[in-house]
Amino acid sequence: MSFQVRTSTQADSEAVTALLQKSYAVLLRDAYAAEILDKALPLITKARPELLVSGSYYVAEDDAGRIIGAGGWTKHSPTGEDETPDNGNIRHFGTDPEHTGKGIGRSLMTRCVSDALDAGIAEFNCYSTLNGEAFYRACGFRSVEPFPITLPGGVVFPSVRMSRSL
């Protein structure tokens, strides 16, 4: 299977949302209690319009033009914490569960690192899902601390803050 990574656009909104819904519903179920996912998934699986048009959010498309992966980075932290003048933040990664282990996530990360270096970024922060920690570690991140994220409605979603020098 081959795929291409490109910069996302607003027109990718529905496909990215569908990807995140499919990915997170399948890949997170072994790491989180069902009652947490029931509340969190509707909040974390929608494509973020500001990311789609940021110029630093990417999608991986297969040969048929289907989006099978997405992820990117921004200067702004999604939590509003741990920002410095020379760091960036990994944002909203997801891979179609039928295509995990095929280099899609790593290709998206490679693009993030390359473009962030070009923008003068020296370090990445990442607020990883519990099951995503191994992927980010394989991409050179180190775990810093458990980091519960409070979502709208007071939903507490366990995550792990990670960082990586570029």
Backbone as numpy.savetxt, mean C-alpha at the origin, in Angstrom:
# Nx Ny Nz CAx CAy CAz Cx Cy Cz
3.28 -15.05 -16.93 2.43 -13.86 -16.93 3.31 -12.62 -16.93
2.98 -11.69 -17.77 3.72 -10.42 -17.76 2.77 -9.31 -17.31
3.36 -8.24 -16.82 2.60 -7.08 -16.38 3.47 -5.84 -16.55
2.80 -4.70 -16.57 3.48 -3.42 -16.68 3.05 -2.55 -15.50
3.97 -1.74 -15.01 3.67 -0.78 -13.95 3.59 0.60 -14.59
2.51 1.31 -14.27 2.35 2.67 -14.79 1.79 3.56 -13.68
1.89 4.85 -13.88 1.32 5.82 -12.95 -0.20 5.78 -13.06
-0.86 5.80 -11.93 -2.32 5.74 -11.91 -2.94 7.06 -12.34
-4.23 6.99 -12.69 -5.02 8.18 -13.01 -6.36 8.05 -12.29
-7.12 9.12 -12.30 -8.46 9.09 -11.69 -9.34 8.03 -12.34
-9.12 7.76 -13.61 -9.92 6.75 -14.32 -9.72 5.34 -13.76
-8.69 5.13 -12.96 -8.42 3.82 -12.36 -9.20 3.60 -11.07
-9.99 4.55 -10.64 -10.63 4.48 -9.32 -11.43 3.20 -9.09
-12.33 2.87 -9.98 -13.17 1.68 -9.79 -12.33 0.40 -9.79
-11.38 0.30 -10.69 -10.56 -0.91 -10.77 -9.66 -1.05 -9.54
-9.11 0.05 -9.04 -8.27 -0.02 -7.84 -9.12 -0.38 -6.63
-10.31 0.20 -6.52 -11.20 -0.16 -5.41 -11.53 -1.65 -5.47
-11.86 -2.16 -6.64 -12.17 -3.59 -6.78 -10.97 -4.45 -6.40
-9.79 -4.04 -6.82 -8.58 -4.77 -6.46 -8.38 -4.78 -4.95
-8.47 -3.62 -4.31 -8.25 -3.54 -2.86 -9.30 -4.35 -2.10
-10.55 -4.30 -2.55 -11.59 -5.10 -1.90 -11.27 -6.58 -1.98
-10.90 -7.04 -3.15 -10.58 -8.46 -3.35 -9.32 -8.85 -2.56
-8.28 -8.04 -2.68 -7.02 -8.33 -2.03 -7.16 -8.37 -0.51
-7.68 -7.31 0.06 -7.74 -7.22 1.52 -8.71 -8.23 2.12
-9.82 -8.49 1.46 -10.79 -9.45 1.99 -10.18 -10.85 2.09
-9.33 -11.20 1.13 -8.71 -12.52 1.13 -7.44 -12.54 1.97
-6.55 -11.60 1.73 -5.22 -11.67 2.33 -5.16 -11.25 3.80
-6.13 -10.48 4.26 -6.11 -10.04 5.66 -6.84 -10.98 6.61
-7.64 -11.89 6.09 -8.51 -12.69 6.95 -7.77 -13.60 7.92
-6.55 -14.01 7.61 -5.79 -14.85 8.54 -5.05 -14.03 9.59
-4.97 -12.72 9.42 -4.21 -11.88 10.35 -5.09 -11.06 11.30
-6.38 -10.95 11.00 -7.27 -10.10 11.79 -8.55 -10.86 12.15
-9.10 -10.49 13.29 -10.38 -11.06 13.71 -11.48 -10.59 12.76
-12.46 -11.45 12.53 -13.56 -11.13 11.61 -14.28 -9.85 12.01
-14.46 -9.61 13.30 -15.17 -8.39 13.72 -14.39 -7.11 13.41
-13.07 -7.18 13.39 -12.27 -6.02 12.99 -12.41 -5.81 11.48
-12.29 -6.89 10.71 -12.39 -6.77 9.26 -13.77 -6.30 8.82
-14.82 -6.77 9.49 -16.17 -6.34 9.13 -16.31 -4.82 9.21
-15.66 -4.22 10.18 -15.73 -2.77 10.35 -14.69 -2.04 9.50
-13.50 -2.61 9.37 -12.40 -1.91 8.72 -12.43 -1.98 7.19
-12.79 -3.13 6.63 -12.70 -3.28 5.18 -13.47 -2.22 4.40
-14.70 -1.86 4.80 -15.38 -0.80 4.04 -14.64 0.54 4.08
-13.79 0.73 5.09 -13.08 2.00 5.25 -11.73 2.01 4.55
-11.11 0.86 4.37 -9.73 0.83 3.85 -9.60 0.29 2.43
-10.72 -0.05 1.81 -10.63 -0.66 0.47 -11.10 0.27 -0.65
-11.31 1.52 -0.35 -11.70 2.47 -1.40 -10.45 3.16 -1.94
-10.37 3.25 -3.26 -9.27 3.99 -3.88 -9.32 5.43 -3.38
-8.17 5.98 -3.09 -8.08 7.35 -2.58 -7.83 8.29 -3.76
-8.80 9.15 -4.08 -8.64 10.03 -5.25 -7.34 10.85 -5.23
-6.95 11.33 -4.05 -5.74 12.14 -3.98 -4.49 11.31 -4.28
-4.52 10.02 -3.98 -3.39 9.16 -4.33 -3.37 8.88 -5.83
-4.54 8.59 -6.39 -4.61 8.24 -7.81 -4.04 9.32 -8.71
-4.16 10.58 -8.32 -3.68 11.68 -9.16 -2.41 12.33 -8.63
-1.77 11.68 -7.64 -0.59 12.26 -7.00 0.66 12.21 -7.87
0.68 11.33 -8.86 1.88 11.14 -9.66 2.86 10.16 -9.04
2.57 9.71 -7.81 3.45 8.76 -7.14 2.68 7.54 -6.64
1.56 7.26 -7.30 0.78 6.04 -7.03 0.71 5.29 -8.34
0.91 3.97 -8.27 1.10 3.18 -9.47 0.17 1.98 -9.50
-0.08 1.50 -10.69 -0.85 0.26 -10.86 -0.04 -0.68 -11.72
-0.24 -1.98 -11.46 0.34 -3.03 -12.30 -0.80 -3.62 -13.11
-0.63 -3.64 -14.43 -1.65 -4.18 -15.34 -1.12 -5.42 -16.02
-2.00 -6.42 -16.16 -1.62 -7.60 -16.93 -1.79 -7.30 -18.41
-1.51 -8.29 -19.25 -1.56 -8.08 -20.71 -2.95 -7.74 -21.22
-3.98 -8.10 -20.45 -5.36 -7.80 -20.84 -5.82 -6.44 -20.31
-4.92 -5.71 -19.63 -5.27 -4.38 -19.11 -5.96 -4.40 -17.76
-6.00 -5.57 -17.10 -6.60 -5.67 -15.76 -5.59 -5.24 -14.72
-6.06 -4.44 -13.76 -5.19 -4.01 -12.67 -5.08 -5.15 -11.67
-3.84 -5.62 -11.46 -3.58 -6.75 -10.57 -2.71 -6.35 -9.37
-2.35 -5.10 -9.30 -1.58 -4.59 -8.17 -1.64 -3.08 -8.16
-1.47 -2.51 -6.97 -1.46 -1.06 -6.84 -0.68 -0.70 -5.59
-0.10 0.47 -5.60 0.62 0.98 -4.43 1.45 2.18 -4.82
1.83 2.95 -3.83 2.63 4.13 -4.13 3.22 4.74 -2.88
3.58 6.01 -2.99 4.17 6.72 -1.87 3.76 8.18 -1.95
3.80 8.84 -0.81 3.57 10.27 -0.75 4.52 10.88 0.28
4.70 12.16 0.19 5.47 12.87 1.20 4.68 12.91 2.51
3.38 13.07 2.38 2.52 13.19 3.56 2.24 11.82 4.17
2.31 11.75 5.49 2.00 10.52 6.20 0.50 10.32 6.31
0.00 9.10 6.12 -1.44 8.87 6.26 -1.92 9.05 7.69
-1.00 8.99 8.65 -1.38 9.17 10.06 -1.13 10.59 10.54
-0.39 11.38 9.74 -0.02 12.73 10.17 1.14 12.73 11.15
1.73 11.56 11.39 2.84 11.43 12.33 4.10 10.99 11.62
5.22 11.15 12.32 6.52 10.64 11.85 6.95 11.23 10.52
6.59 12.48 10.26 7.03 13.15 9.04 8.30 13.92 9.30
9.23 13.86 8.36 10.45 14.67 8.41 10.64 15.27 7.03
11.55 16.25 6.91 11.75 16.87 5.59 12.22 15.93 4.50
12.87 14.82 4.87 13.42 13.94 3.82 12.85 12.53 3.83
11.66 12.36 4.42 11.08 11.02 4.34 9.77 11.03 3.58
9.41 9.84 3.11 8.16 9.62 2.41 7.43 8.46 3.06
6.24 8.18 2.58 5.40 7.17 3.19 4.80 6.26 2.13
4.97 4.96 2.33 4.38 3.96 1.44 2.87 3.99 1.66
2.10 3.89 0.58 0.66 4.07 0.68 -0.12 3.00 -0.09
-1.12 2.46 0.53 -2.23 1.68 -0.03 -1.80 0.62 -1.05
-0.91 -0.27 -0.62 -0.46 -1.37 -1.47 -1.48 -2.50 -1.46
-1.65 -3.17 -2.58 -2.49 -4.35 -2.67 -2.17 -5.12 -3.94
-2.27 -6.44 -3.84 -2.05 -7.32 -4.98 -3.22 -8.28 -5.08
-3.65 -8.55 -6.29 -4.71 -9.54 -6.50 -4.25 -10.85 -5.88
-5.06 -11.45 -5.00 -4.63 -12.68 -4.33 -4.33 -13.83 -5.29
-4.84 -13.79 -6.51 -4.53 -14.82 -7.49 -3.15 -14.63 -8.12
-2.51 -13.48 -7.82 -1.23 -13.16 -8.44 -0.14 -12.82 -7.42
-0.33 -13.19 -6.15 0.73 -12.93 -5.18 1.93 -13.83 -5.48
3.10 -13.37 -5.06 4.31 -14.16 -5.25 4.87 -14.12 -6.66
4.38 -13.20 -7.49 4.84 -13.13 -8.88 5.65 -11.86 -9.17
6.05 -11.16 -8.11 6.89 -9.98 -8.28 6.13 -8.68 -8.48
4.83 -8.70 -8.38 4.04 -7.48 -8.61 4.31 -6.45 -7.51
4.19 -6.86 -6.26 4.44 -5.94 -5.15 5.86 -5.42 -5.17
6.81 -6.29 -5.44 8.21 -5.86 -5.49 8.44 -4.87 -6.63
7.81 -5.08 -7.78 7.94 -4.13 -8.90 7.36 -2.77 -8.54
6.22 -2.78 -7.86 5.64 -1.51 -7.41 6.58 -0.82 -6.42
7.15 -1.59 -5.50 8.08 -1.01 -4.53 9.32 -0.45 -5.21
9.85 -1.18 -6.20 11.02 -0.71 -6.93 10.74 0.64 -7.58
9.55 0.77 -8.16 9.16 2.06 -8.78 9.06 3.15 -7.72
8.48 2.82 -6.57 8.37 3.80 -5.48 9.76 4.29 -5.05
10.68 3.36 -4.84 12.02 3.72 -4.38 12.72 4.58 -5.43
12.65 4.18 -6.68 13.32 4.93 -7.75 12.79 6.36 -7.83
11.48 6.50 -7.86 10.90 7.84 -7.99 11.12 8.69 -6.74
11.09 8.05 -5.56 11.32 8.79 -4.32 12.77 9.28 -4.25
13.71 8.45 -4.66 15.11 8.90 -4.69 15.27 10.10 -5.62
14.61 10.05 -6.78 14.66 11.17 -7.72 14.07 12.44 -7.11
13.15 12.28 -6.16 12.51 13.43 -5.50 13.25 13.87 -4.24
14.40 13.24 -3.96 15.20 13.65 -2.80 14.79 13.01 -1.48
14.01 11.96 -1.54 13.58 11.27 -0.33 14.71 10.34 0.12
14.98 10.29 1.42 16.06 9.47 1.96 15.57 8.27 2.76
14.29 8.30 3.16 13.76 7.23 4.00 12.27 7.07 3.75
11.79 5.84 3.86 10.36 5.55 3.78 9.85 5.09 5.14
8.66 5.55 5.49 7.86 4.98 6.57 6.78 4.14 5.91
6.30 3.17 6.65 5.21 2.33 6.18 4.40 1.90 7.39
3.08 1.99 7.28 2.19 1.47 8.31 1.59 0.20 7.72
2.24 -0.92 8.04 1.93 -2.20 7.43 0.79 -2.91 8.13
0.00 -3.64 7.35 -0.93 -4.58 7.96 -0.09 -5.66 8.64
-0.71 -6.40 9.54 0.01 -7.44 10.26 0.56 -8.50 9.31
-0.20 -8.88 8.30 0.26 -9.89 7.38 1.21 -9.34 6.31
1.28 -8.02 6.14 2.17 -7.41 5.17 3.58 -7.19 5.67
3.79 -7.37 6.98 5.10 -7.11 7.57 6.21 -7.91 6.90
5.98 -9.17 6.60 7.02 -10.01 5.96 7.37 -9.48 4.57
6.38 -9.04 3.80 6.65 -8.47 2.48 7.54 -7.24 2.60
7.19 -6.32 3.49 7.97 -5.10 3.63 9.37 -5.40 4.15
9.49 -6.35 5.06 10.81 -6.75 5.56 11.65 -7.27 4.38
11.05 -8.06 3.50 11.77 -8.58 2.33 12.18 -7.45 1.38
11.50 -6.32 1.47 11.83 -5.15 0.64 12.77 -4.19 1.36
13.36 -4.62 2.48 14.36 -3.82 3.16 13.88 -2.98 4.32
12.61 -3.10 4.69 12.09 -2.35 5.82 12.42 -3.07 7.12
12.46 -2.31 8.21 12.60 -2.89 9.54 11.39 -2.47 10.37
10.96 -3.36 11.22 9.82 -3.07 12.10 10.28 -2.11 13.20
9.49 -1.06 13.43 9.82 -0.07 14.45 8.98 -0.28 15.69
7.65 -0.39 15.50 6.77 -0.52 16.65 5.37 -0.92 16.20
4.63 -1.58 17.09 3.20 -1.78 16.82 2.54 -0.40 16.73
1.59 -0.25 15.83 0.99 1.07 15.63 -0.50 0.91 15.33
-1.34 0.94 16.36 -2.78 0.86 16.10 -3.27 2.14 15.42
-3.97 1.98 14.32 -4.51 3.13 13.59 -6.00 3.22 13.91
-6.42 4.41 14.31 -7.84 4.62 14.58 -8.50 5.13 13.31
-9.39 4.33 12.77 -10.12 4.66 11.55 -11.39 5.43 11.91
-12.06 6.02 10.92 -13.33 6.70 11.22 -14.29 5.77 11.96
-15.05 6.36 12.87 -15.99 5.59 13.67 -15.34 4.91 14.86
-14.06 5.25 15.10 -13.35 4.69 16.24 -12.87 3.26 16.06
-12.86 2.77 14.83 -12.38 1.41 14.55 -10.86 1.39 14.72
-10.37 0.56 15.62 -8.93 0.44 15.84 -8.41 -0.71 15.00
-7.47 -0.39 14.12 -6.91 -1.35 13.18 -5.43 -1.55 13.50
-5.06 -2.72 14.02 -3.65 -2.96 14.35 -2.76 -2.92 13.11
-1.63 -2.25 13.23 -0.64 -2.22 12.16 0.74 -2.18 12.79
1.75 -2.15 11.94 3.13 -2.09 12.39 3.81 -0.95 11.64
4.39 0.00 12.39 5.17 1.06 11.72 6.52 0.48 11.37
6.90 0.66 10.10 8.16 0.17 9.60 8.91 1.31 8.92
10.22 1.16 8.76 10.99 2.19 8.05 12.11 1.54 7.24
12.57 2.30 6.28 13.64 1.84 5.40 14.41 3.03 4.87
15.74 2.97 4.95 16.57 3.98 4.31 16.60 3.68 2.82
16.65 4.74 2.01 16.70 4.56 0.56 18.11 4.72 0.03
